[in-house]
Structure formats: C-alpha cells, structure tokens
Amino acid sequence: MIQQFMSRQFLAFMITGGLAAAVNFASRILYNQWVAFSSAVILAYLTGMITAFLLARTFVFTDASQSVKRSATLFVLVNAVAVLQTWGISMLLAYYVLGWVDITRFVPEIAHAVGVAVPVFTSYIGHKRWSFK
C-alpha cells in the first residue's frame, strides 16, 4: 500500500490534484460572493472535479483502457465519496472546531483548505482502481 503513494504516478496525481484543488479553493471564494458557504463548497468541488478529471486523464492515468465516458462516470462516483468528506470536514471545522479552539480569522478558508486536502489518498486509490483502470 505504501508503495502506491511513493510512485511517480502518485506524484503526478498530487501535482494535478493540487492544481485542481487550487481551482476548487479559488472558485469557492468566488461562488461565496453569491451563495452561502455550504453551497459554495459544493459548487467549488464540482468545478475542481471537472478540472481534476481533465488533468488526471491527460497527465496521470495515461494508460487507462476504459472509454472517456466510463472513466468520467466512475470518476464522478469516486468523487461523490470525496465531496462528502470535503463538505463534512469543512462544515465541522467552520461551525464547530475552529471556534472551539478560538480561531476566528479566515475560518471559511482554513476549513475549506483542510476539507479539500483530506480526500487525496482515498481519491487516488479510487481513481487508480476504478476511474482510470
């Protein structure tokens, strides 16, 4: 299991995922201008997910033998789990944990950044085994 996370493919996944996470994070700030934080987190996740699919298919899982349609469908399913992780952690931190530890500045930014980072490992395994098999 540890070897999976020490591979060149995982490094490429981290780089492309980092770019998609940056898109996710920046778009949440933009969406938050018009919708509540909770909704903005979901919309941003969708924006980042589209970015992540395009980058992963092009640069990480280049030897995928499935059709783009099948890969996209499985990619969405794997990300359905990841968006629940992202949303749950973001909400937990923003509305409970950060205030409890007396953090009052940049609460949405901190909560969302941690929420985006958490599903990296579960997503990699899911995409490697199913989305881009």
N, C-alpha and C positions, 0 to 999 in steps of 0.2 A: 504494500500500500504506500509506504513512504517513497519508494522509487518513482511512483507515478508523479509525485509532487517535486521530484528532483530532475525532471526531464526537460529537454529543450521545448517540447510541445507545451508543457505546463508554463514555462517562462513566456512563450508566445501568447498563451491564453491569459496570463497575468497582464501582459502589456496591452493586448487588445481589450481585455476586460477593464483595465484601468482607464483606457480612453472612453469606453462605453460608460463607465462609472462617472467620469468627468462630465459627459453629456447628460447623464442621469441627474447628477448633482446640480449642474448649472441650469438645466431645464426646470428643475423643481423650484428654484428661486424665481425663475421667470413665470411659471404657472402660478406660483403663490401670490402673484400680483392680482390675479383674477379669481382664484378659488381658495378654499380653506386648505390648511396644511395637509390634512389627511388625504384629500382628493389630489392635491399637488404631488404627493409622494407616489400615488398610483399612476398618474399621468406621466410623471418623470420616469418611472420604472418602465413604462411602455416605450417611451422614446429611447431610453438606454437599451432596452431589449432589442429593438429594431437595429440599432447601431451595432450591438454585440453580435447579432446573427450575421450581419453582412461582413463584419471583420473576422469572426471565427470561421465562417465558411471560406473566406478568401485567403486568410493567412495562417490559421491554426490547424484545422482539420481538413487539409488539402487532399487527403486520400480517401475521403468519405465516398462510399459507393452507393449511397441512397440518393433518390431524387431530391431536388431542392424542396419540392412540396412536402415530401415525407419528413425531411430534416427540419423544415420550418414548423411542421405540426408537432413533432417531438420536442423541438426547442421551446415552443410555447408551453407544452405540458411540464417540462422540467422547470421552466421559469415561473409557472403557476405556483410551484412549491417555494421557489426563491422569493417571489414577490410577497408571499405570506410571511416569510422570515423577515424580509426588509421592512414591511409595513408594521408587523408586530413589534419588532425591536425598536423601530423609530418611534412608535406611539408610546411604548413602555418607557423609553428614555425621556422623551419630550414631556410627557404628562405625569410621570411618577418619579423616576430615578434621579434625573438631573436636579430637580427641585429639592429632592430629599437630601442630596449631597451639597446643596446650596450653590449650585451653578445656575446663574440667571442670565448670563450673556451668551448669545449665539446658540441658544437652546435648539431651535429647529435645525441649524447647520450641523451641530455636533450629533444630534440624534439621527439625522438622516445619513450623515457620513458613516457612522457606525453601522446603521441598518444596511447600507449598501455593501459594506465590506464583509459582513458576516457570511453570506451565502457563496463566497468564492469557491470554497472547497467542495461543497455539495453540488454546486452547479457544474464544476469541471468534471466530476465523476459522472453526473447525469448526461452531460453532453458527449463525453467520450464514449460512454456505453450505449447511449440510445440516439441522441440527436444526430451525431455525425459518425455513426457506426460504419 
